[in-house]
Amino acid sequence: MKILLIEDEPGLYETISRFLGGEGHVCELATTYDEAEEKLALYAYDCVLIDIMLPGGSGLDLLRQLKESHKSTGAIVISAKDSLEDKLTGLDLGADDYLPKPFHLSELNARLKSVLRRLKFEGSDTMEVGSLTIDTEARTVFFNGEEVLLNRKEYDLLMVFVTNQNRVIKKSALAEHVWGDNSDQSDSYDFIYSQIKNLRKRFSQVGYELTIQTVYGIGYKFSPH
């Protein structure tokens, strides 16, 4: 998943970011209300982790803005303010979950996976995409019972296409979703072409033609079969 962590405690956000990166997620960070508001306006995320108490404003106001503009984005409130009123307010505003501090990182990861299953895969760990079978828990892909061996970035790239079937995805959106903030450091998006070429090759090795259409001047479109 591409995740935005909105948290101002250095020790906590460093620990969470490192953990989520190790679990295969792209994790971006905002440490103030203004920074978070800007990122939510500019970029799309699978899930946002929101602290309530932030320099410059309330995370609940960010949650309200998020759900008004990006209803399909998951949101988990993480806060030391473990009051019933805050929890109910967050859920009423559209939060998918509420996790009081302190919490175990394994629990956070489980909550994130649960949100992804509900929003993207109708509550299941396994999804059928044309003649492909994808296990989102194990991060594995199969064609006719044979596993398609993908590295982390290839799998992440495939999942962006899978969750946006038959839609044109801009190159900039692909770069941001899979490579996060690091994509801004690139002068061009040639690396995306190379990654897609490698992805097609992985599937051709098991006899499957990955139908990713190039939409010139814009981006790419995936149509399963």
Buried (B, 14 or more C-beta within 10 A) or exposed (E): BBBBBBBBBEEBBEEBBEBBEEBEBBBBBBBBBEBBBEBBEEBBBBBBBBBBBBEEBBBBBBBBBBBEEBEEBBBBBBBEBEEEEBBEBBBEBBBBBBBBEEEEBEEBBEBBBBBBBBBBBEEEEEBEBBEBBBBBEEBBBBBEEEEBEBEEBBBBBBBBBBBBEEEEBEBBBBBBBBBBEEBEEEEEBEBBEEBBEBBBEBBEEBEBEBBBEEEEEEBBBBEBE
